[in-house]
């Protein structure tokens, strides 16, 4: 049994999302002993990883007499846990900043304008084809997202009506990068960066942010 305080701390640290697949679990989340109790693992915060039912079953059920698939090692689970706790901390910090920026001047940008924005980059998973609906039945697509500390407002020209559309309260941008940028800048995931590029509206099922950010450059 997990002591109440450890349980609470772990559930808050993960935001009730699974540390491996990052799916929001709500009540469907369980605490897993990274080193099994039978192997001497304690019910401590350091030995605890919150997992969804699926990942918990995967992490727990590996029969070395009938090896199938790849076992989740304790070191790997710990790494997943530490990375995920860091993402949750950063995102909560930014949520706090959004509250501070209420009633302050909102920066307005236009679709053709080149802008530089600061924020935290993380890799988020979404249900992909065929239905873009469920982590269980659809393929999973992952994208780099930039969460910015000061919400902005975007003016976009509609292709159909040529009217100008105002999109307010943009906080989460989906990054559009070419393969060269992607390959040479993987280290930006889970860090705070400054990126330059142009914003454009989310228009398809592959777009998950409040807007898209077509990246032209990275400031160290
Ligand atoms: Zn999971």
Boltz pocket constraint, residues with backbone or C-beta under 6 A from the ligand:
constraints:
  - pocket:
      binder: B
      contacts: [[A, 18], [A, 19], [A, 20], [A, 21], [A, 22], [A, 23], [A, 51], [A, 52], [A, 53], [A, 54], [A, 55], [A, 56]]
      max_distance: 6.0
